[in-house]
Amino acid sequence: HPTLCAEAVNLYGDARDEVLACKPGITGWWAATDRNDSTWGSGQRQARELFYVRHQSFGLDARVFVKTFKAMRKGK
């Protein structure tokens, strides 16, 4: 997974292989929902990323797309 460094990947613990099996995209659920409010330390970022990995669908991708453009428009 080219967007995650080795240290970040290890923060997923037992879910590491699950995350690495997901094809990376331009953006993701974490970035579209609360990029500036989720941290690695709190585990919020990992939870958002795992939610996406476990619920991949065209509908979720459409939500990510819409939320990303809303966030860009608001300057977030």
MMTF fields as JSON, N, C-alpha, C and O atoms, coordinates in Angstrom:
{
  "mmtfVersion": "1.0.0",
  "mmtfProducer": "UNKNOWN",
  "numBonds": 303,
  "numAtoms": 304,
  "numGroups": 76,
  "numChains": 1,
  "numModels": 1,
  "chainsPerModel": [1],
  "groupsPerChain": [76],
  "chainIdList": ["A"],
  "bondAtomList": [4, 2, 8, 6, 12, 10, 16, 14, 20, 18, 24, 22, 28, 26, 32, 30, 36, 34, 40, 38, 44, 42, 48, 46, 52, 50, 56, 54, 60, 58, 64, 62, 68, 66, 72, 70, 76, 74, 80, 78, 84, 82, 88, 86, 92, 90, 96, 94, 100, 98, 104, 102, 108, 106, 112, 110, 116, 114, 120, 118, 124, 122, 128, 126, 132, 130, 136, 134, 140, 138, 144, 142, 148, 146, 152, 150, 156, 154, 160, 158, 164, 162, 168, 166, 172, 170, 176, 174, 180, 178, 184, 182, 188, 186, 192, 190, 196, 194, 200, 198, 204, 202, 208, 206, 212, 210, 216, 214, 220, 218, 224, 222, 228, 226, 232, 230, 236, 234, 240, 238, 244, 242, 248, 246, 252, 250, 256, 254, 260, 258, 264, 262, 268, 266, 272, 270, 276, 274, 280, 278, 284, 282, 288, 286, 292, 290, 296, 294, 300, 298],
  "bondOrderList": [1, 1, 1, 1, 1, 1, 1, 1, 1, 1, 1, 1, 1, 1, 1, 1, 1, 1, 1, 1, 1, 1, 1, 1, 1, 1, 1, 1, 1, 1, 1, 1, 1, 1, 1, 1, 1, 1, 1, 1, 1, 1, 1, 1, 1, 1, 1, 1, 1, 1, 1, 1, 1, 1, 1, 1, 1, 1, 1, 1, 1, 1, 1, 1, 1, 1, 1, 1, 1, 1, 1, 1, 1, 1, 1],
  "groupList": [{"groupName": "HIS", "atomNameList": ["N", "CA", "C", "O"], "elementList": ["N", "C", "C", "O"], "formalChargeList": [0, 0, 0, 0], "bondAtomList": [1, 0, 2, 1, 3, 2], "bondOrderList": [1, 1, 2], "singleLetterCode": "H", "chemCompType": "L-PEPTIDE LINKING"}, {"groupName": "PRO", "atomNameList": ["N", "CA", "C", "O"], "elementList": ["N", "C", "C", "O"], "formalChargeList": [0, 0, 0, 0], "bondAtomList": [1, 0, 2, 1, 3, 2], "bondOrderList": [1, 1, 2], "singleLetterCode": "P", "chemCompType": "L-PEPTIDE LINKING"}, {"groupName": "THR", "atomNameList": ["N", "CA", "C", "O"], "elementList": ["N", "C", "C", "O"], "formalChargeList": [0, 0, 0, 0], "bondAtomList": [1, 0, 2, 1, 3, 2], "bondOrderList": [1, 1, 2], "singleLetterCode": "T", "chemCompType": "L-PEPTIDE LINKING"}, {"groupName": "LEU", "atomNameList": ["N", "CA", "C", "O"], "elementList": ["N", "C", "C", "O"], "formalChargeList": [0, 0, 0, 0], "bondAtomList": [1, 0, 2, 1, 3, 2], "bondOrderList": [1, 1, 2], "singleLetterCode": "L", "chemCompType": "L-PEPTIDE LINKING"}, {"groupName": "CYS", "atomNameList": ["N", "CA", "C", "O"], "elementList": ["N", "C", "C", "O"], "formalChargeList": [0, 0, 0, 0], "bondAtomList": [1, 0, 2, 1, 3, 2], "bondOrderList": [1, 1, 2], "singleLetterCode": "C", "chemCompType": "L-PEPTIDE LINKING"}, {"groupName": "ALA", "atomNameList": ["N", "CA", "C", "O"], "elementList": ["N", "C", "C", "O"], "formalChargeList": [0, 0, 0, 0], "bondAtomList": [1, 0, 2, 1, 3, 2], "bondOrderList": [1, 1, 2], "singleLetterCode": "A", "chemCompType": "L-PEPTIDE LINKING"}, {"groupName": "GLU", "atomNameList": ["N", "CA", "C", "O"], "elementList": ["N", "C", "C", "O"], "formalChargeList": [0, 0, 0, 0], "bondAtomList": [1, 0, 2, 1, 3, 2], "bondOrderList": [1, 1, 2], "singleLetterCode": "E", "chemCompType": "L-PEPTIDE LINKING"}, {"groupName": "VAL", "atomNameList": ["N", "CA", "C", "O"], "elementList": ["N", "C", "C", "O"], "formalChargeList": [0, 0, 0, 0], "bondAtomList": [1, 0, 2, 1, 3, 2], "bondOrderList": [1, 1, 2], "singleLetterCode": "V", "chemCompType": "L-PEPTIDE LINKING"}, {"groupName": "ASN", "atomNameList": ["N", "CA", "C", "O"], "elementList": ["N", "C", "C", "O"], "formalChargeList": [0, 0, 0, 0], "bondAtomList": [1, 0, 2, 1, 3, 2], "bondOrderList": [1, 1, 2], "singleLetterCode": "N", "chemCompType": "L-PEPTIDE LINKING"}, {"groupName": "TYR", "atomNameList": ["N", "CA", "C", "O"], "elementList": ["N", "C", "C", "O"], "formalChargeList": [0, 0, 0, 0], "bondAtomList": [1, 0, 2, 1, 3, 2], "bondOrderList": [1, 1, 2], "singleLetterCode": "Y", "chemCompType": "L-PEPTIDE LINKING"}, {"groupName": "GLY", "atomNameList": ["N", "CA", "C", "O"], "elementList": ["N", "C", "C", "O"], "formalChargeList": [0, 0, 0, 0], "bondAtomList": [1, 0, 2, 1, 3, 2], "bondOrderList": [1, 1, 2], "singleLetterCode": "G", "chemCompType": "PEPTIDE LINKING"}, {"groupName": "ASP", "atomNameList": ["N", "CA", "C", "O"], "elementList": ["N", "C", "C", "O"], "formalChargeList": [0, 0, 0, 0], "bondAtomList": [1, 0, 2, 1, 3, 2], "bondOrderList": [1, 1, 2], "singleLetterCode": "D", "chemCompType": "L-PEPTIDE LINKING"}, {"groupName": "ARG", "atomNameList": ["N", "CA", "C", "O"], "elementList": ["N", "C", "C", "O"], "formalChargeList": [0, 0, 0, 0], "bondAtomList": [1, 0, 2, 1, 3, 2], "bondOrderList": [1, 1, 2], "singleLetterCode": "R", "chemCompType": "L-PEPTIDE LINKING"}, {"groupName": "LYS", "atomNameList": ["N", "CA", "C", "O"], "elementList": ["N", "C", "C", "O"], "formalChargeList": [0, 0, 0, 0], "bondAtomList": [1, 0, 2, 1, 3, 2], "bondOrderList": [1, 1, 2], "singleLetterCode": "K", "chemCompType": "L-PEPTIDE LINKING"}, {"groupName": "ILE", "atomNameList": ["N", "CA", "C", "O"], "elementList": ["N", "C", "C", "O"], "formalChargeList": [0, 0, 0, 0], "bondAtomList": [1, 0, 2, 1, 3, 2], "bondOrderList": [1, 1, 2], "singleLetterCode": "I", "chemCompType": "L-PEPTIDE LINKING"}, {"groupName": "TRP", "atomNameList": ["N", "CA", "C", "O"], "elementList": ["N", "C", "C", "O"], "formalChargeList": [0, 0, 0, 0], "bondAtomList": [1, 0, 2, 1, 3, 2], "bondOrderList": [1, 1, 2], "singleLetterCode": "W", "chemCompType": "L-PEPTIDE LINKING"}, {"groupName": "SER", "atomNameList": ["N", "CA", "C", "O"], "elementList": ["N", "C", "C", "O"], "formalChargeList": [0, 0, 0, 0], "bondAtomList": [1, 0, 2, 1, 3, 2], "bondOrderList": [1, 1, 2], "singleLetterCode": "S", "chemCompType": "L-PEPTIDE LINKING"}, {"groupName": "GLN", "atomNameList": ["N", "CA", "C", "O"], "elementList": ["N", "C", "C", "O"], "formalChargeList": [0, 0, 0, 0], "bondAtomList": [1, 0, 2, 1, 3, 2], "bondOrderList": [1, 1, 2], "singleLetterCode": "Q", "chemCompType": "L-PEPTIDE LINKING"}, {"groupName": "PHE", "atomNameList": ["N", "CA", "C", "O"], "elementList": ["N", "C", "C", "O"], "formalChargeList": [0, 0, 0, 0], "bondAtomList": [1, 0, 2, 1, 3, 2], "bondOrderList": [1, 1, 2], "singleLetterCode": "F", "chemCompType": "L-PEPTIDE LINKING"}, {"groupName": "MET", "atomNameList": ["N", "CA", "C", "O"], "elementList": ["N", "C", "C", "O"], "formalChargeList": [0, 0, 0, 0], "bondAtomList": [1, 0, 2, 1, 3, 2], "bondOrderList": [1, 1, 2], "singleLetterCode": "M", "chemCompType": "L-PEPTIDE LINKING"}],
  "groupTypeList": [0, 1, 2, 3, 4, 5, 6, 5, 7, 8, 3, 9, 10, 11, 5, 12, 11, 6, 7, 3, 5, 4, 13, 1, 10, 14, 2, 10, 15, 15, 5, 5, 2, 11, 12, 8, 11, 16, 2, 15, 10, 16, 10, 17, 12, 17, 5, 12, 6, 3, 18, 9, 7, 12, 0, 17, 16, 18, 10, 3, 11, 5, 12, 7, 18, 7, 13, 2, 18, 13, 5, 19, 12, 13, 10, 13],
  "groupIdList": [1, 2, 3, 4, 5, 6, 7, 8, 9, 10, 11, 12, 13, 14, 15, 16, 17, 18, 19, 20, 21, 22, 23, 24, 25, 26, 27, 28, 29, 30, 31, 32, 33, 34, 35, 36, 37, 38, 39, 40, 41, 42, 43, 44, 45, 46, 47, 48, 49, 50, 51, 52, 53, 54, 55, 56, 57, 58, 59, 60, 61, 62, 63, 64, 65, 66, 67, 68, 69, 70, 71, 72, 73, 74, 75, 76],
  "secStructList": [7, 6, 6, 1, 7, 2, 2, 2, 2, 2, 6, 6, 4, 4, 4, 2, 2, 2, 2, 2, 6, 1, 7, 7, 7, 1, 1, 7, 2, 2, 2, 2, 2, 2, 6, 6, 6, 7, 7, 6, 6, 6, 6, 2, 2, 2, 2, 2, 2, 2, 2, 2, 2, 2, 6, 7, 7, 2, 2, 2, 2, 2, 2, 2, 2, 2, 2, 2, 2, 2, 2, 2, 2, 2, 6, 7],
  "xCoordList": [0.863, 0.0, 0.899, 1.474, 1.038, 2.028, 1.773, 2.696, 0.56, 0.298, 0.555, 0.449, 0.886, 1.111, 2.56, 3.071, 3.213, 4.586, 4.542, 3.493, 5.668, 5.738, 5.249, 4.538, 5.616, 5.191, 3.678, 3.056, 3.087, 1.64, 0.911, -0.094, 1.4, 0.761, 0.752, -0.224, 1.806, 1.877, 0.852, 0.51, 0.356, -0.66, -2.009, -2.888, -2.179, -3.415, -3.443, -4.478, -2.313, -2.26, -2.7, -2.198, -3.652, -4.13, -4.857, -5.014, -5.304, -6.029, -5.088, -5.545, -3.792, -2.792, -2.992, -3.056, -3.089, -3.231, -4.541, -4.612, -5.565, -6.867, -6.769, -7.306, -6.085, -5.898, -5.038, -5.346, -3.981, -3.083, -3.724, -3.277, -4.755, -5.441, -6.362, -6.807, -6.645, -7.538, -6.748, -5.71, -7.241, -6.588, -6.692, -7.79, -5.576, -5.609, -6.301, -6.311, -6.866, -7.524, -6.976, -5.996, -7.603, -7.165, -7.447, -6.647, -8.564, -8.948, -9.618, -9.684, -10.109, -10.741, -11.749, -11.957, -12.374, -13.404, -12.848, -13.497, -11.672, -11.044, -10.848, -11.208, -10.29, -10.014, -11.302, -11.359, -12.322, -13.576, -14.428, -15.207, -14.294, -15.169, -14.578, -15.246, -13.35, -12.793, -11.274, -10.643, -10.715, -9.259, -8.519, -7.542, -8.964, -8.243, -8.564, -7.911, -9.548, -9.95, -9.587, -9.704, -9.152, -8.762, -7.249, -6.532, -6.78, -5.335, -4.969, -5.791, -3.712, -3.202, -3.198, -3.585, -2.754, -2.615, -3.915, -3.928, -5.003, -6.301, -6.928, -7.841, -6.43, -7.004, -8.175, -8.721, -8.572, -9.71, -9.424, -10.293, -8.218, -7.905, -7.982, -8.569, -7.394, -7.432, -8.878, -9.225, -9.716, -11.117, -11.834, -12.607, -11.582, -12.214, -11.732, -12.525, -10.43, -9.877, -10.419, -10.764, -10.493, -11.02, -12.507, -12.966, -13.255, -14.663, -14.771, -15.587, -13.94, -13.983, -13.614, -14.303, -12.536, -12.069, -13.167, -13.372, -13.859, -14.861, -16.222, -17.064, -16.444, -17.744, -17.636, -18.501, -16.594, -16.395, -17.617, -18.166, -18.035, -19.154, -19.182, -18.544, -19.917, -20.079, -20.744, -20.359, -21.735, -22.431, -21.509, -21.587, -20.632, -19.697, -18.69, -18.324, -18.239, -17.328, -18.005, -17.363, -19.272, -20.009, -20.081, -19.934, -20.306, -20.342, -18.976, -18.896, -17.905, -16.55, -16.325, -15.808, -16.714, -16.552, -17.281, -16.7, -18.533, -19.332, -18.756, -18.605, -18.435, -17.888, -16.543, -16.25, -15.732, -14.431, -14.61, -13.934, -15.507, -15.718, -16.374, -16.099, -17.231, -17.802, -16.698, -16.659, -15.807, -14.706, -13.779, -13.297, -13.533, -12.667, -13.312, -12.636, -14.602, -15.312, -15.251, -15.175, -15.285, -15.241, -13.808, -13.597, -12.834, -11.44, -10.874, -9.921, -11.471, -10.983, -10.062, -9.534],
  "yCoordList": [-1.174, 0.0, 1.223, 1.553, 1.897, 2.954, 4.201, 4.993, 4.411, 5.641, 5.508, 6.494, 4.331, 4.132, 3.729, 2.8, 4.424, 4.045, 2.843, 2.522, 2.193, 0.968, 1.191, 0.345, 2.31, 2.568, 2.725, 2.233, 3.408, 3.607, 2.287, 2.033, 1.457, 0.166, -0.676, -1.378, -0.617, -1.397, -0.944, -1.711, 0.284, 0.779, 0.088, 0.218, -0.634, -1.371, -2.71, -3.374, -3.108, -4.349, -5.548, -5.783, -6.319, -7.547, -7.285, -8.202, -6.047, -5.71, -5.263, -4.852, -5.34, -4.863, -5.465, -4.73, -6.778, -7.431, -7.063, -6.959, -6.871, -6.462, -5.092, -4.886, -4.172, -2.83, -2.882, -2.218, -3.65, -3.741, -4.414, -4.214, -5.202, -5.878, -4.927, -5.255, -3.773, -2.803, -1.952, -1.387, -1.866, -1.054, 0.426, 0.908, 1.153, 2.56, 3.422, 3.099, 4.506, 5.443, 6.846, 7.054, 7.78, 9.171, 9.744, 10.511, 9.378, 9.828, 8.659, 7.565, 8.864, 7.773, 8.28, 9.485, 7.348, 7.683, 8.575, 9.542, 8.27, 9.069, 10.511, 11.448, 10.691, 12.031, 12.798, 14.013, 12.1, 12.76, 13.108, 14.061, 12.359, 12.587, 13.491, 14.412, 13.244, 14.081, 14.09, 13.864, 14.347, 14.344, 15.115, 14.612, 16.304, 17.144, 16.829, 17.355, 15.989, 15.689, 14.287, 13.991, 13.42, 12.057, 11.957, 12.535, 11.217, 11.061, 9.588, 8.737, 9.311, 7.947, 7.553, 6.441, 8.481, 8.193, 7.808, 6.948, 8.43, 8.129, 6.869, 6.291, 6.448, 5.286, 5.629, 4.749, 6.897, 7.312, 7.127, 6.687, 7.459, 7.32, 5.852, 5.526, 4.98, 3.567, 3.07, 2.292, 3.514, 3.088, 3.516, 2.744, 4.741, 5.229, 4.442, 4.076, 4.189, 3.439, 2.015, 1.491, 1.392, 0.03, -0.013, -0.978, 1.012, 1.079, 1.013, 0.269, 1.797, 1.795, 0.419, -0.108, -0.15, -1.446, -2.503, -3.336, -2.458, -3.479, -3.228, -4.125, -2.023, -1.685, -1.157, -0.407, -1.541, -1.068, -1.323, -2.425, -0.301, -0.434, 0.794, 1.806, 0.695, 1.836, 2.993, 4.151, 2.669, 3.696, 4.428, 5.651, 3.697, 4.341, 5.18, 6.271, 4.683, 5.475, 6.772, 7.821, 6.703, 7.908, 8.893, 10.098, 8.397, 9.275, 9.926, 11.112, 9.145, 9.684, 10.807, 11.872, 10.557, 11.543, 12.845, 13.926, 12.742, 13.936, 14.661, 15.883, 13.918, 14.537, 15.211, 16.263, 14.614, 15.202, 16.569, 17.528, 16.661, 17.942, 18.968, 20.16, 18.541, 19.473, 20.027, 21.226, 19.154, 19.572, 20.534, 21.511, 20.249, 21.131, 22.513, 23.537, 22.525, 23.798, 24.627, 25.855, 23.945, 24.641, 24.973, 25.659, 24.494, 24.758, 23.894, 24.278, 22.715, 21.799, 20.801, 19.932],
  "zCoordList": [0.0, 0.0, 0.0, 1.037, -1.113, -1.247, -0.415, -0.227, 0.093, 0.832, 2.326, 3.056, 2.787, 4.215, 4.471, 3.845, 5.386, 5.734, 6.678, 7.237, 6.847, 7.652, 9.078, 9.621, 9.691, 11.071, 11.161, 12.102, 10.184, 10.183, 9.991, 10.653, 9.104, 8.847, 10.116, 10.381, 10.892, 12.126, 13.159, 14.059, 13.049, 13.983, 13.8, 14.652, 12.716, 12.487, 13.214, 13.252, 13.789, 14.554, 13.748, 12.649, 14.297, 13.656, 12.338, 11.531, 12.108, 10.876, 9.758, 8.692, 9.993, 9.026, 7.637, 6.651, 7.548, 6.244, 5.566, 4.341, 6.363, 5.829, 5.153, 4.065, 5.803, 5.251, 3.998, 3.008, 4.027, 2.883, 1.677, 0.548, 1.902, 0.799, 0.03, -1.07, 0.589, -0.047, -1.034, -0.69, -2.243, -3.263, -2.889, -2.613, -2.873, -2.491, -3.544, -4.732, -3.084, -3.991, -3.806, -3.092, -4.439, -4.354, -2.976, -2.441, -2.411, -1.08, -0.382, -0.942, 0.813, 1.54, 2.549, 2.689, 3.25, 4.226, 5.322, 5.72, 5.807, 6.86, 6.39, 7.103, 5.212, 4.697, 4.42, 4.613, 3.975, 3.617, 4.841, 4.796, 5.92, 7.067, 8.135, 8.604, 8.522, 9.597, 9.61, 10.643, 8.48, 8.302, 9.399, 9.954, 9.708, 10.657, 12.113, 13.015, 12.352, 13.724, 14.183, 15.372, 13.289, 13.646, 13.72, 12.903, 14.706, 14.851, 14.924, 15.266, 14.593, 14.731, 16.203, 16.563, 17.048, 18.479, 19.149, 20.03, 18.747, 19.362, 18.781, 19.37, 17.617, 16.947, 16.049, 15.383, 16.018, 15.196, 13.708, 12.955, 13.291, 11.869, 11.451, 10.419, 12.247, 11.924, 11.856, 10.967, 12.787, 12.8, 11.525, 10.959, 11.071, 9.839, 8.62, 7.752, 8.566, 7.435, 7.419, 6.359, 8.582, 8.652, 8.296, 7.685, 8.667, 8.283, 6.765, 6.222, 6.089, 4.621, 4.061, 3.187, 4.566, 4.072, 4.232, 3.35, 5.354, 5.661, 5.012, 4.98, 4.495, 3.918, 2.484, 2.032, 1.782, 0.412, -0.448, -0.459, -1.164, -2.088, -2.989, -2.698, -4.067, -4.951, -4.193, -4.353, -3.373, -2.599, -1.647, -1.529, -0.961, -0.042, -0.817, -0.377, -1.963, -2.793, -3.251, -3.301, -3.578, -3.984, -2.823, -3.026, -1.616, -0.434, -0.201, 0.116, -0.361, -0.204, -1.22, -0.88, -2.447, -3.517, -3.182, -3.279, -2.795, -2.476, -1.259, -1.281, -0.202, 1.012, 0.743, 1.313, -0.118, -0.441, -1.093, -0.722, -2.05, -2.72, -1.813, -1.945, -0.895, 0.082, 0.978, 1.256, 1.424, 2.286, 1.543, 2.116, 0.264, -0.528, -0.683, -0.592, -0.915, -1.062, 0.22, 0.174, 1.359, 2.646, 3.065, 4.065, 2.311, 2.635, 3.74, 4.417, 3.921, 4.952, 4.33, 5.023]
}
